[in-house]
Amino acid sequence: MTVQHGGLTAQRWASFSFDQQILMIGNEMNRAGKLLVSEAASPLLASYERVLALVDMTVQVQERPARRRELLRWRDLIASLIIAGTRDPAAHAAAFRCLLRFTPAASAQIPFVLASPPAPSRGTAREAPAPDKASS
């Protein structure tokens, strides 16, 4: 079996912009999302492992401490999906959305790769009471 990204070096990864790095990690998250419906666990696990490898490489080449910190915090979300051992499409989608919020270019992809959250139906949201005109 061929290992995806096996020959990718930190030097090569650093040649990509942060936008491109996030989008490539997002591509792997998109693959993992499609594998959530599959019965086999190993392809999903392999996809999440590739996500972790790309995040680790991004952290390694990142010069900005705040970005490193936030990437490592995001990495914990993916690690928790792996450790949980269950398929959680909602947690996957939330983590994916969080990743895509790292850059404006990646955020622009949200409508194309993630379904928008359903709008609240009428009558379920509590409305603020109308101001009392008599007390004014």
C-alpha positions in Angstrom: 0.0 0.0 0.0 1.3 3.4 -0.9 1.5 6.0 1.9 -0.1 9.3 0.9 2.1 12.2 1.7 4.9 9.8 2.5 7.5 11.7 0.5 6.4 15.1 1.7 9.2 17.0 3.5 8.9 19.9 5.8 10.8 22.0 3.3 8.3 21.2 0.6 5.4 21.8 2.9 6.8 25.2 4.0 6.8 26.2 0.3 3.0 26.3 0.4 1.1 29.3 1.9 -0.8 28.9 5.1 -4.0 29.1 3.1 -2.9 26.2 0.9 -1.8 24.1 3.9 -5.2 24.6 5.6 -7.0 23.8 2.4 -4.9 20.6 1.9 -5.7 19.5 5.5 -9.3 20.3 4.7 -9.2 18.1 1.7 -8.1 15.2 3.9 -10.9 16.1 6.3 -13.4 16.0 3.4 -12.1 12.5 2.5 -12.6 11.4 6.1 -16.1 12.8 6.1 -17.0 10.7 3.1 -15.6 7.7 4.9 -17.9 8.2 7.9 -20.7 6.4 6.1 -18.5 3.5 5.2 -18.6 0.3 7.4 -14.8 -0.2 7.4 -13.0 1.6 10.3 -9.5 1.4 8.9 -9.9 3.8 5.9 -11.4 6.4 8.3 -8.6 6.0 10.8 -6.0 6.2 8.1 -7.6 9.4 6.8 -7.6 11.0 10.3 -3.9 9.9 10.7 -3.1 11.7 7.5 -4.9 14.8 8.9 -2.7 14.6 12.0 0.5 14.2 10.0 -0.3 17.3 7.9 -1.2 19.3 11.0 2.0 18.2 12.6 4.0 19.3 9.6 2.1 22.6 9.5 3.0 23.2 13.2 6.6 22.3 12.5 7.0 24.9 9.7 4.9 27.6 11.3 6.8 30.6 12.6 3.9 32.3 14.4 3.5 31.0 17.9 -0.2 31.8 18.0 -0.9 29.8 14.9 1.1 26.9 16.3 -0.9 27.0 19.5 -4.3 27.1 17.7 -3.3 24.3 15.3 -2.3 22.2 18.3 -5.6 22.9 20.0 -7.4 21.9 16.8 -5.3 18.8 16.5 -6.7 17.7 19.9 -10.2 17.7 18.3 -9.1 15.2 15.7 -7.2 13.1 18.2 -10.4 13.0 20.3 -12.3 11.7 17.3 -9.8 8.9 16.9 -9.7 8.0 20.6 -13.5 8.0 20.9 -13.6 5.0 18.6 -17.1 5.8 17.3 -18.2 7.6 14.2 -19.5 11.1 15.1 -20.5 13.0 12.0 -21.6 16.0 14.0 -18.2 16.2 15.8 -16.4 15.7 12.5 -18.4 18.5 10.9 -17.8 20.9 13.8 -14.0 20.2 13.7 -14.0 20.6 9.9 -15.8 23.9 10.2 -13.4 25.1 12.9 -10.4 24.2 10.6 -11.9 26.1 7.7 -12.2 29.2 9.8 -8.4 29.5 10.1 -8.2 31.5 6.9 -10.5 33.6 4.8 -9.7 31.4 1.7 -10.6 28.3 3.6 -13.7 29.9 5.1 -15.0 30.5 1.6 -15.2 26.8 1.1 -17.6 26.1 3.9 -20.8 26.4 1.8 -19.4 23.9 -0.7 -18.1 21.2 1.7 -20.3 21.5 4.8 -24.1 21.6 4.9 -25.3 24.8 6.5 -26.9 24.3 9.9 -30.6 24.1 9.8 -32.5 27.3 10.5 -34.7 27.2 13.6 -38.3 26.4 12.7 -41.0 28.9 13.5 -42.4 28.8 16.9 -39.4 27.0 18.5 -37.3 30.1 19.2 -38.4 32.3 22.0 -39.3 35.7 20.9 -38.6 38.8 23.1 -41.7 40.2 24.5 -43.1 43.2 22.8 -42.4 46.4 24.7 -45.3 47.6 26.9 -46.5 50.8 25.4 -48.5 51.7 28.5 -45.4 51.9 30.6 -43.6 54.3 28.3 
